[in-house]
Amino acid sequence: MRIDRFLHCIRLVKSRTLAQSVIEAGHVRVDGRRIEKPSEEVRTGSIVALPLHDGVRILKVLELPQRRGPAAEARACYQELGIDEQGAPS
């Protein structure tokens, strides 16, 4: 699934256009690799890191959403990972 569509479907951004602008700015990483194109693929098991609001969110993809559904359905598609004191995922 495209990373821009994934971020939109799991309700982290309000539109795919907004997701595309964050990605093209070079702030998103998938499995530690900087992503610059909205067409890059994300798969089950991938680790996605991106800046949102006033912090960095690190997510593990549990499953790929079929649609942009309710928030509860979207939250079931990813797991929020914590950050330890050194800044690495715990």
N, C-alpha and C positions, 0 to 999 in steps of 0.2 A: 504494500500500500504506500502511496506517496506520503511523505512526511507532512506536507501542508494539509492534506486531507485528514490524516490521522490526528493532528493537533486540533483541527476544527471539530471532528467527530467526537473526540473525548472532552470537548467543551472547555479547553484551555484558552482558546481564542474565539472571538465572536464571529470572525469571517476567515475564509481561506486567503483573502487578500491581505489581511493583517498577518496571518501566519507566513505568507510568502515574504512580506517585508522584513519580518524578524529573521527568517532563514537567510535571505539575500544579504542582510547586514553581517552575516558570518558569526552570529552568536549561538547557534544551535550545534550541538555535537551528538552524534550517534555512535555508540561504542567507542568513544574517545576520539573520533575523527570529526573534524570540522566540516559542516555541511553548508554549501553555498547555493545549492539549487533546490527549489521546492519539489522537483521531480525525483529526488533521491528516495530510495526505498527504505522502509522500516519493516522489521519482521518480528514475529513473536520471539521474546527473549532479548531483544535489543534494549540497550540502556540509552535513554534520551536525556540530555541536559540542556536546559534553556533558561534564560533570564525572564522572569515574569514578576511584574509589580516591583516589590522591593527586595527580591532575593532570587536565588538560583533554585530551580526545581529539577530534581533528578528522578526519573521515572523508569521503571522496568515494564516493558510491554508484556502483558499477560496473554492478550488475544487482540486480534484486529477487529474493530467494530464494523458492523454491516451498514450502519446508518448513524446519523446524529440524533440519538434518542434522548430520553430523559437522563438527568444527572446520575441517578443510581445505576443505570445501564452503562453509562460512560465510565464511571469509577470502577466498574468491574473489569475494565479492559487494561488497567495499569495498576502498578503498586508504587506508592511514593517511597523513595529510599531516603534515609537520613544521611547527614553529613557529619563526620567526626571533626575533632578539633583541628586536624591538619588540613581539612578541606577535601579529604578523600571520602568516597562513599563508604558507609559502614555496613 
